Amino acid sequence: FMGVSSVLLFQAPDMSRKKLFLILVAMSSVSLLLHHGSQFIWTMKAFKVGCSTQASSASKSTRPKHTSIAFLKTHKTASTTVQNLLFRFAERHNVTVALPFPACDHQFCYPRSFSSRFVHPYTVPPQIITNHMRFNYSEVRRVMPNDTVYITILREPASMFESLFSYYNQYCLSFKRVPNGSLETFMNSPWRYYRAGDKDSMYAHNTLTYDLGGDKDHLATDAAYMKAFIAEIERIFSLVMISEYFDESLVLLRHLLSWDLEDVLYIKLNMRAPSSKRRLSKDLPVKIRNWNALDTKLYDHFNATLWRRLTELGLSCVAKEVQMLRSAQDRLLRGCFGGIPQLRPAAQIKNKELRPWQPSSKVNIVGYDLPLNASYLGKEPGIKSHDLCLKLILPEVQYSQLLLQSQTLRAGAVHKPHPFQRSLRDSPPLMRYQSDTRESPRIAQKKAM
Ligand SMILES: Nc1ncnc2c1ncn2[C@@H]1O[C@H](COP(=O)(O)OS(=O)(=O)O)[C@@H](OP(=O)(O)O)[C@H]1O
């Protein structure tokens, strides 16, 4: 084609040479499209994957789903909601989840630094790890596959600290010392109540920094320390989610892991009742952010990073995906619960296995009941649907125990099934949760202490 065209160009007179040139450019463009058309269509498809407003299945990526994930479950950051999504993904895709050794409780011996010895032997080799831990990269690497994607989540320090303060009010000595359990009093002179060496002191000072393996009491004025710490987190973690922009973070997560929309559906877990929350007076957020200055630096940095990445993906595309996510979520909730399920204080949840753990009588963590008549999802009614609806609202401790049980059985070990799992297996699908009056294992364990 090029050979013939150059001969024609040289033989034509001046004016028609120009015309001929334009014709040839047009012809070569058509030829390029014909030869590389499939590539062009592929590019269009790739664009549609991110921005599709079609049904969720249309947004399936061409890459296989990524299944090796280490999610650092930070405290009071919506991390239980993420963990639940990962647990459900693991079950659906037959992926092993690393779970803590019983002596570690349902956390990996937090607040100790993570060690591979804390992982239950029946849960190795894992592909997903998500229970609470204090991050220790070299030890996590020892148990996780080489292609593991590291993810974590941060929350704005003032609202996070308000949540920590109420949740751990009866545990953390630095909080217990405060007269009337007043957050204002603590924030007026934190050094009066805080002792770095106290039991559970990590809930009272730079909790995010601590969970990520950093020094919660490091001088905030040491800019070099924070710079190096942030650089290290950036090197290890492929995604730092932000709980204030939870759905937008899930869009990035879905793209990063090539997951389907169905894989990131969720319901909010581990929420406090409005009566347990307090509105922060005008100057309090600034005081809290100054007190947790290391966390504030982390949050501000990774919040900016999140928005840079969302902008790179295209904000309108992100907004469309968030909309798709919310619509799919509505459909799911309607199928499972006949609408948005009612939030209930633990004592009002009929099935005790669905009660979230309560840290003390002074704070009310709400949860959900599974209605008896609302467990049929579209074309897939029955046990599978019931199981999906149930797992969506299953609290962290119970779900961890259930997974340990099923993975133990899968590992072929002789093990007495957990009573909860027995009730799941033996009772008819719609009656499973009525007759069950046992206490949540975490509550029973606490009472025994
Ligand atoms: N999707 C979503 N988006 C935003 N916020 C959410 C979400 N899901 C849970 N939450 C809030 O997260 C708080 C609980 O955090 P965690 O589950 O990480 O707590 S824990 O450390 O595991 O106990 C808890 O915050 P507070 O209610 O302020 O305590 C939940 O309300």
The ligand as a MOL file (V3000), in Angstrom:
LIG
                    3D

  0  0  0     0  0            999 V3000
M  V30 BEGIN CTAB
M  V30 COUNTS 31 33 0 0 0
M  V30 BEGIN ATOM
M  V30 1 N -19.3820 1.3360 55.7170 0
M  V30 2 C -19.0530 2.1280 56.7330 0
M  V30 3 N -18.7090 3.4110 56.5000 0
M  V30 4 C -18.3780 4.2440 57.5210 0
M  V30 5 N -18.3340 3.8560 58.8250 0
M  V30 6 C -18.6650 2.5690 59.0950 0
M  V30 7 C -19.0270 1.6520 58.0800 0
M  V30 8 N -19.2510 0.4550 58.6740 0
M  V30 9 C -19.0450 0.6200 59.9910 0
M  V30 10 N -18.6920 1.8870 60.2500 0
M  V30 11 C -18.3240 2.4790 61.5580 0
M  V30 12 O -17.0350 1.9580 61.9210 0
M  V30 13 C -16.9290 1.8750 63.3450 0
M  V30 14 C -16.5430 0.4690 63.7500 0
M  V30 15 O -15.2560 0.2470 63.2780 0
M  V30 16 P -14.5250 -1.1680 63.3630 0
M  V30 17 O -15.4190 -2.2070 62.8280 0
M  V30 18 O -13.2080 -0.9910 62.6840 0
M  V30 19 O -14.3310 -1.3540 64.9260 0
M  V30 20 S -13.4510 -2.4570 65.6850 0
M  V30 21 O -12.1520 -1.8710 65.9820 0
M  V30 22 O -13.3400 -3.6340 64.8730 0
M  V30 23 O -14.2120 -2.7310 66.9350 0
M  V30 24 C -18.2690 2.3080 63.8780 0
M  V30 25 O -18.1510 3.6850 64.1710 0
M  V30 26 P -18.8500 4.3450 65.4720 0
M  V30 27 O -20.3150 4.0400 65.3310 0
M  V30 28 O -18.5390 5.8080 65.3600 0
M  V30 29 O -18.2490 3.7000 66.6650 0
M  V30 30 C -19.2080 2.0810 62.7050 0
M  V30 31 O -20.3600 2.8830 62.7690 0
M  V30 END ATOM
M  V30 BEGIN BOND
M  V30 1 1 1 2
M  V30 2 1 2 3
M  V30 3 2 2 7
M  V30 4 2 3 4
M  V30 5 1 4 5
M  V30 6 2 5 6
M  V30 7 1 6 7
M  V30 8 1 6 10
M  V30 9 1 7 8
M  V30 10 2 8 9
M  V30 11 1 9 10
M  V30 12 1 10 11
M  V30 13 1 11 12
M  V30 14 1 11 30
M  V30 15 1 12 13
M  V30 16 1 13 14
M  V30 17 1 13 24
M  V30 18 1 14 15
M  V30 19 1 15 16
M  V30 20 2 16 17
M  V30 21 1 16 18
M  V30 22 1 16 19
M  V30 23 1 19 20
M  V30 24 2 20 21
M  V30 25 2 20 22
M  V30 26 1 20 23
M  V30 27 1 24 25
M  V30 28 1 24 30
M  V30 29 1 25 26
M  V30 30 2 26 27
M  V30 31 1 26 28
M  V30 32 1 26 29
M  V30 33 1 30 31
M  V30 END BOND
M  V30 END CTAB
M  END
